[in-house]
Amino acid sequence: MADVEHTRGATSAHPGGTDTRGDIGSHPDVPEMRARYARVLGGRDVALLDGPIFLGGLFIALSPWILHYTTSQPGLVVHNVIMGVAIAILALVFSATPTRTYGFSWALCFMGAWMVAAPWVVGASPDRGVFLSNVIPGAIVAVLGLICAAAALRAGRMRNRMERTSQMKQPVRP
């Protein structure tokens, strides 16, 4: 059999050669690939917050039955179910498409603030359990929404900065 040389470089079977198959550092599209990678991962800064937001919405939706105030606060029961489901759906949407939806994080801030005020606006003379089951999860959702909104704002600024620098680096074509 004839000894055949490989054109891609030597492997471990051929000592003294170099293996360049795994090195893409000299590829001309590396800056563009890095920018795309950063853009895709830019919205995942707060991915760990999606779970607690979802659980907060789930608790808000189920709290009338957990704390047994379905008969004493019927208006607040319907309100909590709607708001809890809405918060949980937002968390799922944020988790599924983060780069497109984290701009809606401000909605979580307003929804959480509304949950804090709801026992007095929607309910009628709330007791301590009703008060705590709305104020604590509402405040948590508002704070997590504020964190998500701040991260989305920061990611948007970084994305704009990266796009501007990549446009500046492109050669001018006549």
C-alpha positions as CSV (number, residue, x, y, z in Angstrom):
1,M,0.0,0.0,0.0
2,A,1.1,3.5,-0.7
3,D,1.7,6.1,1.9
4,V,-0.9,8.9,1.4
5,E,-0.5,12.4,2.8
6,H,-3.6,14.3,3.9
7,T,-4.1,17.8,2.6
8,R,-5.6,19.3,5.7
9,G,-2.5,18.9,7.9
10,A,-1.0,16.2,10.0
11,T,-2.8,14.5,12.7
12,S,-1.5,12.6,15.8
13,A,-0.5,9.8,13.4
14,H,1.9,12.2,11.6
15,P,4.2,13.7,14.2
16,G,5.6,17.1,13.5
17,G,2.6,18.4,11.6
18,T,-0.1,20.8,12.6
19,D,-3.8,20.1,12.8
20,T,-5.7,23.2,11.8
21,R,-9.2,21.7,11.5
22,G,-10.4,23.0,14.9
23,D,-9.0,26.5,14.6
24,I,-11.3,29.2,13.2
25,G,-9.5,32.2,14.7
26,S,-8.3,33.2,11.3
27,H,-11.6,32.9,9.6
28,P,-12.8,36.2,8.0
29,D,-16.3,35.9,9.5
30,V,-15.2,35.5,13.2
31,P,-16.2,39.1,14.2
32,E,-19.6,38.7,12.7
33,M,-20.1,35.3,14.3
34,R,-19.1,36.8,17.7
35,A,-21.5,39.7,17.3
36,R,-24.3,37.3,16.3
37,Y,-23.6,35.1,19.3
38,A,-23.6,38.0,21.7
39,R,-26.8,39.3,20.2
40,V,-28.5,35.9,20.6
41,L,-27.4,35.5,24.2
42,G,-27.9,39.2,25.1
43,G,-31.5,38.6,26.2
44,R,-30.6,35.6,28.4
45,D,-29.1,37.8,31.2
46,V,-32.1,37.2,33.4
47,A,-33.2,33.7,32.4
48,L,-33.0,32.5,36.0
49,L,-35.7,35.0,36.9
50,D,-38.3,33.5,34.6
51,G,-39.0,30.6,37.0
52,P,-39.6,32.7,40.1
53,I,-41.8,35.1,38.1
54,F,-43.8,32.1,36.8
55,L,-44.2,30.6,40.3
56,G,-45.2,34.0,41.6
57,G,-48.0,34.2,39.0
58,L,-49.0,30.7,39.8
59,F,-49.2,31.4,43.5
60,I,-51.2,34.6,42.8
61,A,-53.7,32.7,40.7
62,L,-54.1,29.9,43.3
63,S,-53.9,32.0,46.4
64,P,-57.7,32.3,46.9
65,W,-57.9,28.5,47.3
66,I,-54.7,28.1,49.2
67,L,-55.7,30.7,51.8
68,H,-59.5,30.0,51.6
69,Y,-60.9,33.4,50.9
70,T,-63.1,32.5,47.9
71,T,-66.3,33.3,49.7
72,S,-65.2,36.4,51.6
73,Q,-63.6,38.2,48.7
74,P,-65.3,37.0,45.4
75,G,-64.1,40.1,43.4
76,L,-60.6,39.6,44.5
77,V,-60.7,35.9,43.6
78,V,-61.5,36.6,39.9
79,H,-58.9,39.4,39.9
80,N,-56.2,37.2,41.3
81,V,-56.8,34.4,38.9
82,I,-56.7,36.7,35.9
83,M,-53.6,38.6,37.1
84,G,-51.8,35.4,38.2
85,V,-52.4,33.7,34.9
86,A,-51.3,36.8,33.0
87,I,-48.1,37.0,35.0
88,A,-47.4,33.3,34.5
89,I,-48.0,33.6,30.7
90,L,-45.6,36.6,30.5
91,A,-43.0,34.5,32.3
92,L,-43.4,31.7,29.8
93,V,-43.2,34.1,26.9
94,F,-40.1,35.7,28.3
95,S,-38.5,32.2,28.7
96,A,-39.5,31.2,25.1
97,T,-38.5,34.3,23.2
98,P,-36.3,36.4,25.5
99,T,-34.6,38.8,23.0
100,R,-38.0,39.8,21.5
101,T,-40.1,40.1,24.7
102,Y,-37.9,41.4,27.5
103,G,-39.0,44.9,26.5
104,F,-42.3,44.0,28.1
105,S,-40.6,43.6,31.4
106,W,-42.0,47.0,32.5
107,A,-45.5,45.4,32.4
108,L,-44.4,43.1,35.2
109,C,-43.5,46.1,37.3
110,F,-46.9,47.6,36.8
111,M,-48.7,44.3,37.4
112,G,-46.8,43.8,40.6
113,A,-47.5,47.3,41.8
114,W,-51.2,46.7,41.0
115,M,-51.2,43.5,43.0
116,V,-50.0,45.4,46.0
117,A,-52.9,47.9,45.7
118,A,-55.5,45.4,44.7
119,P,-56.7,44.2,48.1
120,W,-58.0,47.8,48.8
121,V,-59.1,48.7,45.3
122,V,-60.8,45.4,44.3
123,G,-61.4,43.7,47.6
124,A,-63.5,44.8,50.6
125,S,-61.8,45.2,54.0
126,P,-59.1,42.6,53.4
127,D,-57.9,40.5,56.4
128,R,-54.2,39.8,57.1
129,G,-54.0,36.7,54.9
130,V,-55.5,38.4,51.9
131,F,-53.3,41.4,52.4
132,L,-50.1,39.3,52.6
133,S,-51.1,37.0,49.7
134,N,-51.3,40.0,47.4
135,V,-48.6,42.3,48.7
136,I,-45.7,39.9,49.1
137,P,-46.0,38.2,45.7
138,G,-46.9,41.5,44.0
139,A,-43.8,43.2,45.4
140,I,-41.6,40.2,44.4
141,V,-43.0,40.3,40.8
142,A,-42.5,44.1,40.6
143,V,-38.9,43.8,41.8
144,L,-38.1,40.9,39.4
145,G,-39.8,42.8,36.6
146,L,-37.7,45.9,37.4
147,I,-34.5,43.7,37.3
148,C,-35.6,42.2,33.9
149,A,-36.4,45.7,32.5
150,A,-33.0,47.0,33.6
151,A,-31.3,44.0,32.0
152,A,-33.3,44.4,28.8
153,L,-32.3,48.1,28.7
154,R,-28.7,47.3,29.2
155,A,-28.7,44.5,26.6
156,G,-30.4,46.9,24.1
157,R,-27.7,49.5,24.7
158,M,-25.0,46.9,24.3
159,R,-26.6,45.6,21.1
160,N,-26.8,49.1,19.6
161,R,-23.2,49.8,20.5
162,M,-22.1,46.5,18.9
163,E,-24.1,47.2,15.8
164,R,-22.6,50.7,15.5
165,T,-19.0,49.4,16.0
166,S,-19.5,46.6,13.5
167,Q,-20.9,49.1,10.9
168,M,-17.9,51.3,11.5
169,K,-15.5,48.5,10.8
170,Q,-17.0,47.5,7.5
171,P,-15.0,48.7,4.5
172,V,-16.5,51.4,2.4
173,R,-17.4,50.1,-1.0
174,P,-17.4,52.6,-4.0
